[in-house]
Amino acid sequence: MRLVIVSPLQIVVDEPNIASLRAEDASGSFGILPGHTDFLTSLTVSVVRWRNRDGKRHFCAVRSGVLTVSDGTTVSIATREAVPGDDLDTLDTIVIERFRSELAVERTQNVEAIRLHLDMIRRLVARAKGRPHAGPEGMG
């Protein structure tokens, strides 16, 4: 099988001869072998593992993403960020924690952006109805 892992900026992995692959989605860890049926899933922040036909293991930390299997011959992963490596301990402890921290910061920023949008909508509705609106800081 062929494995291709891409991020928005680059092709991170392009391996033409993989024998097996393990990845993780919301339901847990799963494996893919040559001849696998067509498949589509959303990956979690995790480490994708694969073995070449010569038996050598490889790893790539992914910051979520989408995995597809096509014709049982190609596994493609599109992800926001990917870090390949041959040392599982380094990927697991350093990179995955960094990805998870960045994801938590993004979630917090998204919540704050939604709060700002909702406050602006409240102000617009109040102004359209001719009423002053006091914002979170008591400003009208």
Phi, psi and omega in degrees: 000160176251139177242128176232123176242122181235147171245174180301338186253345185196164168273114185275318181223136171218091183252118184277343188230064177267146181262330180200160181214144173234138179216179183221130173240189183299335181273351179128194182278145179215161180240154178228132177240161177307141180090000180303144177295159177304142191206146177217131177207161177260123183275151172270174170295116187193182176250123174274135181238140175213160180236131175285168178296337177278000176095353182286135181268146177222159184221153174209119175283132179238142178263078186062190179141183180237129178249133174231146171244128181238128176056019180067010183237344184225129173248123180240137177232124173251125185219158178292323182205142180218140178231107179281158177185163178254359180249101183299320182299318180295313180299315185294315186275319186269304188290313182298319177297320177297315179301315182294320178297315179297322179295319179296319178296317179299318179297316178298316179296322178296319178297316179296319178297319178296319178299317179297317178298316180296320178297319179295319178297317178301317180296318180296318179296316180297318180294320179296329178273000178080017179249140173289152181234127176273125180280187183300331182265009181081014180273146181250000000 
